[in-house]
Amino acid sequence: MKKFKSKNTISVNVIEKEYLHALEGLSEDGDFESIFFLRLIWETGLRPMDVMDLHPSEIMERRIHRKSLKTGKYENYNMISEETEKLKDRKSVQAGKYNNYNIVSEETEKLAAELLEKQGKFFSKNREHYFRRIRKNFVNPKMSVWEIVKYSREPL
């Protein structure tokens, strides 16, 4: 389990429970686009605007390969922690000996394929729509999508 505490002092356990509760609520509603949006943030730590701008060609064999809209750099938040990187040879990490892309689960990959087949793109609405749909399914009033983003960006 990750050791993480946000500025709002929402514990890791609460964040994980809220994520699962939101997924359950969205599944009951059949809102697959919001589920895909939430799962990408949870699994990869990508910023919401990067998720919205994601193109099918940027997902290769369950790996997301894209530059961040904010920094213009390739970012990875589920690769390896800083402590682990210190133990490894930096050249082998940069050479790709270890995972250097954000990986999505098989279930998320299948959901992406279904959305593409059904509508030809991942998202049909704006970012705020997905934020509202997800927030509606949280129990804790302090919980937000940004808490999940921050949590997902912490080293494993």
N, C-alpha and C positions, 0 to 999 in steps of 0.2 A: 504494500500500500504506500502511496506517495505521502510524504510529509509536506503538507501545504496548509497555509492559513491565509486567507485573503484579508484585505483591508477591512472588510465588513465582518470579519471573524466568523465566517461560515465555515464549519468544519468539513473535512474531507468526506466524512460519512454522510453528512447532509447533502453535499454536492452530488455524491454518487446516487443517493436515494432519490433526489430530485430529478436527476437525469433519467433514471429508470422509470420514475413516475410519469415524467413528460413523454417518454417513448410509449408507455402503455396507453396514455390518454390519446396521443396522436394516432396510435394503431387502431384504437376503438373508433376514432373518427375517420379512418382511412385516408389520412393526410400524408401521403407518401413523400411528397416534396419536402414537407417540414421534417419528416423523419430523416430523410437523406441529409438535409441541411444540418440537423442536430448531430447526427452520427459522424459526419465529416469533421465538424468542430471537435467533437469528443475524441475521435480516433487520431486526428492529425494535429490539432492545435492551430489550424489555419485561421486567419482572421475572417470574420464574416464576409467582408468585401472580396477577399480572395476566393472564398467558397462560391459566392455568387458569380464570379468571373471565370470560374473553372470551365474548361472546354474538354470534351470527351478525349481529344488527342493528348491531353495532359495526364490522363490516367493510363499507365502502361503496366499490365500484369500486377494489378492491385497497388501500384506505387504511383504517388502523385509527384509529378516533376514540373514545377512551375516557379516563376519568380514572383516574389511578393509585390503587390501593388504599392505598398507603403515604402519598402526599402529598396526594391529593385534587385534584390538578391534571392538566391535559393535559400530557403529556410527549412529547417527540420527540427521538430520538437519531440519526436519519439525515437530518435536514433540511439544515442547513448548519453548517459549523464556525464557531467564534467569530471566527476571522480573516476569513472570508468575510462574516459578519454585520457586522463593523465597516466593511467596504467598501460595504455596501448601506445604503439608507435604512431605518432601523428601522421607520418607519410602513408602508412597503410590505411589509416582512416580516410585520408584525402584521396587515396587511390581507389577507394570503393571496396576495400576488403570487408568493411562492415557496412550494414545498411545505411545508405545516405539519402534515402527518399522517405517521405511520409507514407506509411503503409495503411491501407484500409482493409477491413475485414472482408471475408468472402460474402457475407450477407449484404454489406454495403455495396460491394461490387455488383452483386445481382440486382440490387435495388436500382443502381445507376443504369444498368442495362435495360431494366424494365421501363424506367422513365424515358430513356432515349427511344426505345421501341414504340412506346405509347404516344409521346408528344414531340420527339425529335430534339429535345433539349432537357437539361436537368431542372431548370426553374422557369416558371411562367409568371411569377409575381415578384414584387420588390422585397428587399431585405426586411423592411419593417413588418410586412405581412407575416413572415416566418418568425420574427421576434415575438409578435403578438400571439401567434398560435402556440408557440412554445411556452411563453410566459403564462398563458392561460392555464396550462397544465401543471405549473409549479404549485406546491402547497405553501412553502415558506415565502412570505411577502418580500424578504430581502434577497431572494434568489433572482439571478438574471443570467442571460446567455453569456454575458461577459465573465461571470464567475467560472463558467465551464471553459471558456477560452483560456483564462488565466491558469486554471487547474491543469488543462491539457498541455500547456507550454512548460510546465515544471518538468525537470529531468526525472526519468523513471527510477 
